[in-house]
């Protein structure tokens, strides 16, 4: 225990760019294994603090084990270049302790600071903080390498570069999974608790859908509910079979459009327009899947349910190159103050979707590395923390405590759907720039309507930005795609 304590202190010193004392440099593999257990415990605590309790995920454990192995390889490189091969295990133990300390006292706080800056529209400062967080480990390695070989600064720099390539740059393509995986939770019992009442969460501009006995009698379903559920596996399999395989040597974009409220046709309009937009303008033809709840399409489109989404994402992960290609998921529906996405097609008893449920569906086998998740719903900012990671961009149409606008039976599209899909993405092929344009448009419309601003949210990282920039370069002079609603209404949003 004394050796473990002194090693952790040395790791903390290294994390703050100070030379370790090295009192445990002659230790063996046992100390390194003990530090792996400490790493697991601290990672578990951080994940629990950020996301709350959940189930232990074996993939998350493997992430810690792989990182420990990479740290061991980095230590071997450093000691070999320093011509001190006899202290490999001691150096590896201190370096793993530095990994733990850097994650807990450097990366974790800086990531939270960057997130807070992004939420307050300080994107430049957030980017600088993210950059500092990413290069900090390189600075730690330089100090550590110089400590091992104090008379050779040039050799220390080269050693640090090699160690960084192994222990940090490798995570640009390796999948990383949190230690806690939230189980799928059903809120259908809550939604159906009042004699089958699945009232939709209301936007400020939309009256709550009151499914009283009179309304239910006036809107009986035009389909056989049992037949619809029976046909789902075949419909989903047929839709997935139409998806084209990945193109070798090219970054392909795969898109899932998910419209889960059957009460208002605008959600169907958005999903089907997203299908045309990404297929025609963003070279995703043959790579777009639509899941939607609408009485008019129950015989032709698979439903937008958590189960279908989960199965679809697993199937897409096996069609695409999960380490190279990009997945974009666009979800549009109503959202509630307790951060549930409405999944509704009366009289079917469908589960609602919470942030943890969506995060769970995205944990495919094989794991999809690069993702863009767009959640267009009231209070959708509540999904950001559950979905964000270094290789995922998350966009939401509202803050966690704000409604979004344009959801009504008089609209063809939501405000955010029109601003982001129809207006912004027909002006630019940059998803980040499109979000910024859409945020400005939505704010302008909300000012004109004298509504409280929804404040769309964006969570991003240098890694996913670089990946999207590389994909964007493949697009050649894309043309605009005009919007034509699948089902038109009398008036349109601004």
Beta strands, then each sheet from edge to edge (+ up, - down):
strand 1: 55-56
strand 2: 180-181
strand 3: 253-259
strand 4: 288-292
strand 5: 326-332
strand 6: 340-341
strand 7: 353-354
strand 8: 370-376
strand 9: 392-396
strand 10: 457-459
sheet 1: 1+ 2-
sheet 2: 4+ 3+ 5+ 8+ 9+ 10-
sheet 3: 6+ 7-
end
